[in-house]
Amino acid sequence: MSNTKVLPLLEPEAVAPCCPPLTERPLTADEAERTAAMFKALGDPVRLRLFSLVASHEGGEACVCDISDVGVSQPTVSHHLKKLKEAGLLSSERRGTWVYYRVEPSVLAAMGQMLKTFG
């Protein structure tokens, strides 16, 4: 007789797209608030670099132990990763003692669509 327990799979939280293309219609106040938070998070050079390191890492995710060399202390790296996560740009998963960060592709696609220009 086996003591193996099957655990249910958890679905990742669905992130709502930030907004329509800027050329489609004016943003609502809520859309502008969500979008500004994302761009504000990316407006810091260290955060942008961390985001780039995670996005370009093999498999689109990186362990915090692999992305610590950005010219600031480890607590500062953790702070910036937290801000990127709060803005909805990254998700994280704890595996043992390490935290792995992943880019949220739906948010990136929505942000890219918003900035898309029609010619």
N, C-alpha and C positions, 0 to 999 in steps of 0.2 A: 504494500500500500504506500502510495507516494504522499509526501507532505508538501508537494509543489502547489503553490497558490497562484492562480492566474489573476493578474492585475488588469483592470480596465485601462484602455488607452485614453489619454487626455487629448482633447482637441485643442490646438493653440487658439488663443483668443483672436477673433477676427478683428482686424483693424480697419475701421472705416476709411475710405479714401478721403483725402483732405479736402478736395474741392474740384470743381470743373475747370477746364482751361480758362485762363484769364480773358481770352478773347470771346468766350461764349456768353458770359453775363457777369455782372458785378457780384463779388463775394458777399455772402451774408456775414453778419457779425460773428457768428459761431465759426464759420469756415475760416474767416480771417484770423480768429484767435488760435485755432488749431494749426493753421499753416504758419503763422508767425512763430509759434513755439518751436516748430520743427526747424525753420530757417535760423532762428536764434540759437538753437543748440548747435547747428553747423557753423555758426558765425565765429566761433572761437577756433583759432588755428590748431590748438592741441586736440580739441574734440574732432575737428575735421580730419586730422591726421589719424587719430584712433579709429574713426569711422572707416577711413580708407584702408587701414591695416586689417580691420575685421572683414570688410567687403572683399578685399583682394586675397585674403588668406584662403588656402586650399579648402575647398568644400563650403566656402562662404561663412565659416564660423572659426573662431579662434579662442583658445584658452587665455585667460587673463595673464597667465605666466608667459605666453608667447608675445604679448603686445605691451610690455612694460617699458621698453626702451624708447621713449619719446621725449626725453630731456626734462622730465618732471619726476617727482618722487612717486612711489607706488600708491600712497594714500591719495595723491592728486589724480593719478590715473583712475583709481576706483571712483573718485568723485565725478570725473568727466564721463566715465562709462555710465554711471548712474543717471546723469543728466541726459545722455543720449537715449537711455532706456525710458526715462520719464517722458521724453518727447515722442516716444513711439518709434524711434528709428532703429533700435536694437531690442532683441529679446535675449534672455539669459536662462541658463540651466545649470544647476549645481550638479557636478559629478564628483563624488568623493570630496576632496578638499578644494577642488578647483571649480571656478565658474567659467562656463563657455558662453561666448556672446555670438549672436547671429544677426545679420542684417534682416530687417523686415522687408521682403521684396514687394509686398502689396503697397506699402507706404512709398517706397521709392518709385514704383510705377505710377502711383497717383501724383506724386510731386513732379515727375517728368512729364506726365500728361498735362498738368496744370501749366507748365512753362512752355509747352509745345506751341509753336507759332504756325499759323496757317498762311501759306504764300500763295 
